[in-house]
Amino acid sequence: MTDRKILIHIVTWNSADTITRCIECACAQQGFTLGEDLIIRITDNASSDATVGCVEKFGSVGGIELHRNAANLGFCGAHNQGAARCVEGGFDAMLVLNPDVGLSVTCLEEMFAALSCEAKRGIVTPKLMRASDDLSPLTSRTIDAAGMVLTSSIRHFDRGSGEIDTGAYESSEEVFGATGACLLIARQCISSLALSERVPDEPVWKLYPELRKGVERRVRLFDEAFFAYREDADLSWRAGRMGWRCVYTPAAVATHVRVVTPERRSKLPTILNRLSVRNRFLLQLNNWDISCGLASLFWGVFVRNLLVIAGILLRERSSIPGLIEALRLAPRARAIYRTTKGACQK
């Protein structure tokens, strides 16, 4: 077995219902020794429930770290703390993991094998199955995600999401992207994709003042303007534009408690819908150009965007602030595009 060192990074926020089982699954990864070639770090975003207490019960287990943020830094800010830990700690890769995901015992081993077999592979995504609240797979064997695709209308979807598993996604293949619930990213890829210092953070800090503090202890892998939602699609798109490959490997299996789905949009809290609206435009501003094709220009930039804006103005006015925030962040987003345009993997 070759030398390797992996960081599993879990961001929690009021995750008491699932975090114990998530950590138990992470500790049981075949082929790794916790505390030696595997470190599990939990970064808590100021939870107000019993999450921290659940994590502290593992305090006697070597190789498990707990970091507590005084404020909620969002999915992006907190995982960027993990990215810094990965780079500075000399890890080979970081597993970005949701607290509502349960890894099968061979999941990490299979993902790392897929990541390390080609130099241009930067991200690996597993086969995610829908789970019940205890992270066990549903009896109906329902797929949660088999990688991510991007359509000509610039919409990103988890492949196979909600489908009964009939064996349609059993081939390892290159995909557009990986869901942020569970993805393995190489350290070199993290360093390559980190946003340039030329990208200003001040517009983001005006929205989220808590992100101003401790910025020097974060590597900007995820765009913190997203805060949460669609940040995985942005990372995936940026990775592809910069020459990195994302690979789906069905040999790696995990389970996921899916909460946010398109069909449940009307029942979601207004803040989630607002973030979704803002971030769909940031996703395009960060990454889109005419090289994506005329179809994306017509169906995505023109038709789909106009339909979304019309829907917000007529039916979902609570998301209007999301449109305003997207406009305010647009100059920064195009700065991200310019600093990554034409960049190549070294």
N, C-alpha and C positions, 0 to 999 in steps of 0.2 A: 504494500500500500504506500503510495506517495505521501510525502509530508503535506499537510494542509491544516488550515486553521479557519474556522467558520464562526461568524457572529450571527446569532439569531436575535433580531431586534423586534420587540413587541411594544407598541404604543397603546396605552390603556386610558380610558376615560369612562368612569362609571361602568366598569366591565366585570363586576364581581360575579355575575351569573356564569361566566364561561372561562375566566382567566385561569382558575385552578386546573381544569382539564386541559386547557391549551398548554400550560407549562408542563404538565405530566407527559403529554405526548411529545413535546419538544425534548424533554430529558431522556426519552426512550429511543432516541435515534440510533439505529443500527450502524456500526462501523465507526462511531465517534465516542470519545471519552469526555464526559462533561468536566470542565475545569482544565482540560489539556488542549485538545484540538477543537473543542466546542465551548463557546461561551454564550449564555443566554442573558440578554440585558432587557429589562422591562423599564420603559420610560413612561411615568404616569403624568398625565396632563391635569393635575389638580382635581382628582376624583373626589366626589362628595359622598360616595357610598363606601362599601367595605372592600374595595379593590386592593388598596394598599395592605390591609390586614391579610387578605388572601395570599398576596405575594410574600409578605414577611414570614408566613408559615414555612416557606422554603429557605429561610435564613441559614439553616445549618448545612444546606447543600452547597458544596463548592462549585463555582462556575456560574452561579446565578447572581446577577447584579440588579439593584434597584436604584433608579434615579427619579427623584420627584421634582417636577416643575412647580413653581409657585403659582403659575397661571397656565391656562390652556393655550398651548402654542399651535394647536391644530395638528392634523395628520402630518402635514408637510414639515412644519418647524420641528416637531418632535423627532420624526424620522431623520431629519437632517442632523440632529444631535447624534443619532446612531451612525449616520454616514461618517461623521467625524471620528467616532470611536473606532469604526472599521479601518479607516485610512491611517489614523495615528497609531492604532494598535497592531498594524501589520497583518491584518487578517487577509485571507485570499478572497473572501466573498462575504456578503451580508444577505441573510434571509430576511426580507421585509415580511412581517407576519402579523395578521390581525389577531386580537385576543379571542375571536369567535371562530378560529380555524383549528382543526385537529389534524396533525400530521400522522400518516401511517408510519410504521416503524422504519420503512426503507425510503421514505419520501426524500429526505435530505441527501442521502447517499446517491439516489438516482438523479436528482437535480444537479448535484455537483459533478457527477460523471458526464452528464450532458453538457454542462458548462465548460468543462476543462478539455473536451476532445477537439475543439477548434479555437484558434486564437481570436477569431472575429466574433465569437459568441460572447455577448456581454450580459444577456438576461435569459433566464430559463423560467418557464411557467409550468406548473403541474396540471394534472387533471383534478379539478375541484368538483366534488359532489355535494349536493344539498344535504344539510344536516338538521337534525332535531336540536333542541335546546341543550342537550348534553353532548353535542358534537358527534354523535353517532349518525351514520348515514341513514337517510330515509329508506324505508322498506321498498319504496317504489324505484329506488336506484335512479335518482334524478340528477342530471348534470347541472352543475352551477356555472362552470366556465372551462372551456378547453382552448385557452388563449383568447386573444382579442382580434377583431377585424375592424377595418375602417371602410365605410361605404363611399360611393361616389357623391353622396350628399353630405359628406363629412360627418357622418354619425358613427360612433364607435359602439360595438356590441361585444358581449362575451359570447364566444361561439358555443352553440348548443345549449345555452342557458334555458332551463326549464324543460328540456327534452328528457324523455326516458332513455336511459343508456342502452342502446341496442348494438353497440360496437362500432358506431360510425366514426369515432374519434380515437382510434387505436394506433394511429401512425404518428411517429415523431416527425415534426415538420416546422419550417420557419413560419412565424405568424407576425402580424403587425405589432402586437404588444401583449403585455401581461397585466392581469388584474393586481391591484395593490394589496389585495387580501393575502396574497402569498406569491412572492417572486424572489428569485435568487439573482443577485447582481454582483459581477466581479469587481474587485477593488479598482482595477485599472479603468473599468467602465465608469465607476463612480467619479474618479478623478477627471476623466475626460468630459463627462456630462455636467459637472458642476458649473453653475452659472458664472459668467465672467464678472470680475470686479467692476467692469464698465457698466454693468446693469445696475441702475440705482434702486435702492431699497426704500428711500424716503416715501414714495407713494404707497407702499405696502404698510409702512409703519403708521401712516395716518389712519389707515383702516384698523390695524392691529398693533396698537402701541406696545403691547407686551412682547412683540417680536424684536423690538429695538435692543432689549437687554440680552446679553449673552450671544450676540450674533457671531462673535469671534470663536465661539465653541460649536459652531455648526458649519457643515459643508453643504452648500446649496445644491443638493442633488435634485430635490423637488422644488418647484417654483412656489415659494411661500405665499405668493399672491392668491393661489388657489385655496389655501388654508385646508380645505378638505373637499373631496369629490372631483372627479375627472383628472386629478393630478397624475394618475397612473397612465392615462392615455397621452397626456402631455409628455411625460418622461419617455414613453415608448416611441412617440413620434420623433422627439428630439434624438433619441438613440439611433433610430433608423436613418435620419438625415445626416448623422455624423458617422455613419459607416458601421454601426454595431448591429448584430443580428439578435433577434429574440426567437427562442426555440421552445416549442411546446413538446413536452415529453410525457406521454400517458403512463409510462412505467412509474412515475412519481404520482402518488394519489394522496389527496387530503380532503377534508370535509369542511363545509362552510355554512354558517347560519346566515342566510341571505335576508336582509331587511329591506334594502332599497331596490325596487324594481320599477320599470316604467309604468306598469299597469296599476301600481299603488300610488302614483304621483299625487292624486287628489286627496289622499289620506295622510300624506307626509306633512311634517311641520313646515310652516311657511319659510323658515330660515333655510331649510334644506333645498327647497325649490328655488329660492333666491340664489343660493350658491351655485346650484346647477345651471341656472340661466347665465349668471355672470361668467362662470368658468367655461361654458361652451363657446363663448365668444373669445375668451382669453386663449383657449386651445387653438383656435384658428389664427388669431393674431400672432401667437408665438411661433406658429409653424407653417401656415399655408402660403404657397405661392403658385404661380401659373404652371409650374412643373408638375403639380398634382393633376393637371388635365383640365380640359374645357368642361367636361361633365361635372367636375367638382365646382367649377366656377359658376355654372348655371344652376345645378340642383342644390349645391351647398351654400355658396356665398350669396346667391340671389334668392332662389325660391324658398329653400328651407329657412334661411334667416328671416325673410319677410314673414313667413308663416308663424315663426316663433314670436317675433315682435308683435304681430297682430293678435296672437293668442294671449299674450301678456296684457296688452292694452285693453282687450275686450273681456277677458275671462279671469286672468290671474294677476290683477293689479298689485298684489302684494310683492310681486317679483320685479316691479319697476325699479326699485333701488338697485337691483342686480344689474340692470341695463346701465344705470348711471355710473355704477362702480366700474363696469367694463370700459366705458368711455374714458373715465379718469385714469384707468390703468393702461389704456391703449398705447400711449407713447413708450411706456416701459416695456410693454409686450413686444413692440416692434424692435426695440433695442435688443431684446433677447433673440429675436429672429435674425437681426443683422450680425450679432456676435457668433451665431452658430451656423449661418448660411455658408455652405461650401466647406465647412470644417471636415477634416478627414481623421479617421482613427490613425494614430501613429503606430 
